[in-house]
Amino acid sequence: MTLPARLLAAAALAAFATPALAHTGVEPHLHGLGSGFAHPLGGIDHVLAMVAVGLWAGLVGGRAAWAWPAAFVTAMAGAAMLGMAGVALPGVEVAIALSVVALGSLVALGTRAPLALGAAACAVFAVAHGWAHGVEMPADAAGAAYGIGFVAATAALHGAGLALVQLGGRFLSPVAARAAGGGVALAGLALLAA
């Protein structure tokens, strides 16, 4: 089993892990790992952006396949902490929609960026997503578990994008991933119009 396949399998298993609820009345367990994992999956804007990061990184290949998702996850986690701390970020919904348009466009155009520039772009796009995750964390959440959950879900969505590129290279036309990027960009435009 390849490393990306192992990571994707581990993330999937983590999604099904739940804390032991042997002690009744312990509210933080209600919003822990599972709730954090579900959060990014509940918004199409987050799903599209995160899968698009994996698609873009997979299309470029090489070190970008791990560095760009890692940059996104790192910046997202930092921005989530700012959101949890109550730091304001104006225009976050527009920024999230613009990230979907931009990432989809980068995939659709087959943009090949230098490693550092692509990582920086992914980190910038991640800020609004991470801040939203932090602000939307339930007040009674177990913060660390919730954070681990949405980081794992994000990594799994990046892995899904990477896997789609791998499958596309084996079974489909190479144009399929770029067409998916175009669909992501169009969905981002629809989010902006909403």
C-alpha positions as a Markdown table, in Angstrom:
| # | Residue | x | y | z |
|---|---|---|---|---|
| 1 | Met | 0.0 | 0.0 | 0.0 |
| 2 | Thr | 1.5 | 3.4 | -1.0 |
| 3 | Leu | 2.0 | 6.2 | 1.6 |
| 4 | Pro | -0.9 | 8.4 | 0.2 |
| 5 | Ala | -3.2 | 5.3 | 0.3 |
| 6 | Arg | -2.1 | 4.7 | 3.9 |
| 7 | Leu | -2.7 | 8.3 | 4.9 |
| 8 | Leu | -6.2 | 8.3 | 3.3 |
| 9 | Ala | -7.1 | 5.0 | 5.0 |
| 10 | Ala | -5.9 | 6.4 | 8.4 |
| 11 | Ala | -7.9 | 9.6 | 7.9 |
| 12 | Ala | -11.0 | 7.5 | 7.1 |
| 13 | Leu | -10.5 | 5.3 | 10.2 |
| 14 | Ala | -10.1 | 8.4 | 12.3 |
| 15 | Ala | -13.4 | 9.7 | 11.1 |
| 16 | Phe | -15.2 | 6.7 | 12.6 |
| 17 | Ala | -13.3 | 7.0 | 15.9 |
| 18 | Thr | -15.4 | 8.4 | 18.7 |
| 19 | Pro | -14.5 | 9.2 | 22.3 |
| 20 | Ala | -15.8 | 6.8 | 25.0 |
| 21 | Leu | -19.0 | 8.3 | 26.4 |
| 22 | Ala | -18.9 | 6.3 | 29.6 |
| 23 | His | -19.4 | 9.4 | 31.7 |
| 24 | Thr | -22.8 | 11.0 | 31.2 |
| 25 | Gly | -23.1 | 14.8 | 31.4 |
| 26 | Val | -19.7 | 15.5 | 29.9 |
| 27 | Glu | -20.8 | 18.0 | 27.2 |
| 28 | Pro | -17.4 | 18.6 | 25.5 |
| 29 | His | -17.5 | 15.1 | 24.2 |
| 30 | Leu | -20.6 | 15.9 | 22.2 |
| 31 | His | -18.5 | 18.1 | 19.9 |
| 32 | Gly | -15.1 | 16.5 | 19.7 |
| 33 | Leu | -13.2 | 14.7 | 17.0 |
| 34 | Gly | -16.2 | 13.5 | 15.0 |
| 35 | Ser | -17.9 | 16.9 | 15.0 |
| 36 | Gly | -14.6 | 18.5 | 13.9 |
| 37 | Phe | -14.2 | 16.0 | 11.2 |
| 38 | Ala | -17.7 | 16.5 | 9.9 |
| 39 | His | -17.4 | 20.3 | 9.9 |
| 40 | Pro | -15.5 | 20.7 | 6.6 |
| 41 | Leu | -17.6 | 18.0 | 5.0 |
| 42 | Gly | -20.8 | 20.0 | 5.7 |
| 43 | Gly | -20.0 | 22.9 | 3.4 |
| 44 | Ile | -19.6 | 22.5 | -0.3 |
| 45 | Asp | -17.3 | 25.5 | -0.4 |
| 46 | His | -14.8 | 23.8 | 1.9 |
| 47 | Val | -15.1 | 20.5 | 0.1 |
| 48 | Leu | -14.5 | 22.0 | -3.3 |
| 49 | Ala | -11.5 | 24.1 | -2.2 |
| 50 | Met | -9.8 | 21.3 | -0.3 |
| 51 | Val | -10.3 | 18.7 | -3.1 |
| 52 | Ala | -9.0 | 21.3 | -5.6 |
| 53 | Val | -5.8 | 21.7 | -3.6 |
| 54 | Gly | -5.3 | 18.0 | -3.9 |
| 55 | Leu | -6.1 | 18.1 | -7.6 |
| 56 | Trp | -3.7 | 20.9 | -8.3 |
| 57 | Ala | -0.9 | 19.4 | -6.2 |
| 58 | Gly | -1.4 | 16.1 | -7.9 |
| 59 | Leu | -1.4 | 17.5 | -11.4 |
| 60 | Val | 1.9 | 19.4 | -10.7 |
| 61 | Gly | 3.3 | 16.4 | -8.9 |
| 62 | Gly | 6.7 | 16.0 | -7.3 |
| 63 | Arg | 7.1 | 17.7 | -4.0 |
| 64 | Ala | 4.0 | 19.8 | -4.6 |
| 65 | Ala | 1.9 | 16.7 | -4.0 |
| 66 | Trp | 2.7 | 16.9 | -0.3 |
| 67 | Ala | 4.0 | 20.4 | 0.2 |
| 68 | Trp | 0.9 | 22.3 | -1.0 |
| 69 | Pro | -1.6 | 20.3 | 1.1 |
| 70 | Ala | 0.7 | 20.7 | 4.1 |
| 71 | Ala | 0.9 | 24.4 | 3.6 |
| 72 | Phe | -2.9 | 24.6 | 3.4 |
| 73 | Val | -3.4 | 22.5 | 6.5 |
| 74 | Thr | -0.8 | 24.5 | 8.5 |
| 75 | Ala | -2.1 | 27.9 | 7.6 |
| 76 | Met | -5.7 | 26.7 | 8.1 |
| 77 | Ala | -4.9 | 25.4 | 11.7 |
| 78 | Gly | -3.2 | 28.7 | 12.6 |
| 79 | Ala | -6.1 | 30.7 | 11.2 |
| 80 | Ala | -8.6 | 28.5 | 13.1 |
| 81 | Met | -6.8 | 29.4 | 16.3 |
| 82 | Leu | -7.2 | 33.1 | 15.5 |
| 83 | Gly | -10.9 | 32.5 | 14.9 |
| 84 | Met | -11.3 | 30.6 | 18.1 |
| 85 | Ala | -9.6 | 33.5 | 19.9 |
| 86 | Gly | -12.1 | 36.0 | 18.5 |
| 87 | Val | -9.9 | 37.8 | 16.0 |
| 88 | Ala | -12.1 | 39.4 | 13.4 |
| 89 | Leu | -11.6 | 38.6 | 9.7 |
| 90 | Pro | -13.9 | 40.8 | 7.5 |
| 91 | Gly | -15.2 | 39.4 | 4.2 |
| 92 | Val | -14.5 | 35.8 | 5.0 |
| 93 | Glu | -17.4 | 34.3 | 3.0 |
| 94 | Val | -16.3 | 36.2 | -0.1 |
| 95 | Ala | -12.7 | 35.1 | 0.5 |
| 96 | Ile | -13.8 | 31.5 | 0.8 |
| 97 | Ala | -15.8 | 31.7 | -2.5 |
| 98 | Leu | -12.9 | 33.4 | -4.2 |
| 99 | Ser | -10.5 | 30.6 | -3.0 |
| 100 | Val | -12.9 | 28.1 | -4.7 |
| 101 | Val | -12.8 | 30.1 | -7.9 |
| 102 | Ala | -9.0 | 30.6 | -7.8 |
| 103 | Leu | -8.2 | 27.0 | -7.0 |
| 104 | Gly | -10.6 | 25.6 | -9.5 |
| 105 | Ser | -9.1 | 27.9 | -12.1 |
| 106 | Leu | -5.5 | 26.9 | -11.3 |
| 107 | Val | -6.5 | 23.3 | -11.8 |
| 108 | Ala | -8.5 | 24.0 | -15.0 |
| 109 | Leu | -5.7 | 26.0 | -16.6 |
| 110 | Gly | -3.1 | 23.3 | -15.6 |
| 111 | Thr | -1.1 | 26.0 | -13.8 |
| 112 | Arg | 2.4 | 24.9 | -12.9 |
| 113 | Ala | 3.8 | 27.1 | -10.2 |
| 114 | Pro | 7.2 | 27.0 | -8.4 |
| 115 | Leu | 7.0 | 25.0 | -5.2 |
| 116 | Ala | 7.2 | 27.9 | -2.8 |
| 117 | Leu | 4.7 | 30.1 | -4.8 |
| 118 | Gly | 2.2 | 27.3 | -4.9 |
| 119 | Ala | 2.6 | 26.6 | -1.2 |
| 120 | Ala | 2.2 | 30.3 | -0.4 |
| 121 | Ala | -1.0 | 30.4 | -2.6 |
| 122 | Cys | -2.4 | 27.4 | -0.8 |
| 123 | Ala | -1.6 | 29.0 | 2.6 |
| 124 | Val | -3.3 | 32.2 | 1.6 |
| 125 | Phe | -6.4 | 30.4 | 0.4 |
| 126 | Ala | -6.5 | 28.4 | 3.7 |
| 127 | Val | -6.7 | 31.4 | 6.0 |
| 128 | Ala | -10.4 | 32.1 | 5.4 |
| 129 | His | -11.3 | 28.4 | 5.6 |
| 130 | Gly | -9.4 | 27.9 | 8.9 |
| 131 | Trp | -10.8 | 31.1 | 10.4 |
| 132 | Ala | -14.4 | 29.9 | 9.6 |
| 133 | His | -13.6 | 26.5 | 11.2 |
| 134 | Gly | -12.4 | 28.2 | 14.4 |
| 135 | Val | -15.3 | 30.7 | 14.6 |
| 136 | Glu | -17.9 | 28.0 | 14.0 |
| 137 | Met | -16.5 | 25.7 | 16.6 |
| 138 | Pro | -19.4 | 24.9 | 19.1 |
| 139 | Ala | -18.9 | 26.6 | 22.4 |
| 140 | Asp | -19.0 | 23.3 | 24.3 |
| 141 | Ala | -16.5 | 21.6 | 21.9 |
| 142 | Ala | -13.4 | 19.9 | 23.1 |
| 143 | Gly | -11.1 | 22.3 | 21.3 |
| 144 | Ala | -8.1 | 20.0 | 20.6 |
| 145 | Ala | -10.2 | 17.0 | 19.5 |
| 146 | Tyr | -12.4 | 19.3 | 17.3 |
| 147 | Gly | -9.3 | 20.8 | 15.7 |
| 148 | Ile | -7.7 | 17.4 | 15.1 |
| 149 | Gly | -11.0 | 16.4 | 13.5 |
| 150 | Phe | -11.2 | 19.2 | 11.0 |
| 151 | Val | -7.5 | 18.9 | 10.2 |
| 152 | Ala | -7.9 | 15.2 | 9.5 |
| 153 | Ala | -11.0 | 15.9 | 7.3 |
| 154 | Thr | -9.0 | 18.5 | 5.4 |
| 155 | Ala | -6.1 | 16.1 | 4.8 |
| 156 | Ala | -8.5 | 13.5 | 3.7 |
| 157 | Leu | -10.1 | 15.9 | 1.2 |
| 158 | His | -6.7 | 16.8 | -0.1 |
| 159 | Gly | -5.9 | 13.1 | -0.4 |
| 160 | Ala | -9.2 | 12.6 | -2.4 |
| 161 | Gly | -8.0 | 15.2 | -4.9 |
| 162 | Leu | -4.6 | 13.5 | -5.1 |
| 163 | Ala | -6.3 | 10.1 | -5.6 |
| 164 | Leu | -8.5 | 11.5 | -8.3 |
| 165 | Val | -5.4 | 12.6 | -10.3 |
| 166 | Gln | -3.8 | 9.2 | -9.8 |
| 167 | Leu | -7.0 | 7.4 | -10.9 |
| 168 | Gly | -7.5 | 9.8 | -13.8 |
| 169 | Gly | -3.9 | 9.1 | -15.0 |
| 170 | Arg | -4.7 | 5.4 | -15.0 |
| 171 | Phe | -8.3 | 5.1 | -16.2 |
| 172 | Leu | -9.4 | 8.5 | -17.7 |
| 173 | Ser | -8.2 | 11.2 | -20.0 |
| 174 | Pro | -5.7 | 13.6 | -18.3 |
| 175 | Val | -8.2 | 16.3 | -19.2 |
| 176 | Ala | -10.7 | 14.9 | -16.7 |
| 177 | Ala | -8.9 | 16.5 | -13.6 |
| 178 | Arg | -8.7 | 19.9 | -15.5 |
| 179 | Ala | -12.4 | 19.6 | -16.4 |
| 180 | Ala | -13.1 | 19.0 | -12.7 |
| 181 | Gly | -11.2 | 22.2 | -11.9 |
| 182 | Gly | -13.4 | 24.1 | -14.3 |
| 183 | Gly | -16.4 | 22.7 | -12.5 |
| 184 | Val | -15.0 | 23.8 | -9.2 |
| 185 | Ala | -14.3 | 27.3 | -10.5 |
| 186 | Leu | -17.9 | 27.6 | -11.9 |
| 187 | Ala | -19.3 | 26.4 | -8.5 |
| 188 | Gly | -17.1 | 29.1 | -6.8 |
| 189 | Leu | -18.7 | 31.7 | -9.1 |
| 190 | Ala | -22.1 | 30.5 | -8.2 |
| 191 | Leu | -21.1 | 30.8 | -4.5 |
| 192 | Leu | -20.1 | 34.4 | -5.1 |
| 193 | Ala | -23.4 | 35.2 | -6.8 |
| 194 | Ala | -25.4 | 33.6 | -4.0 |
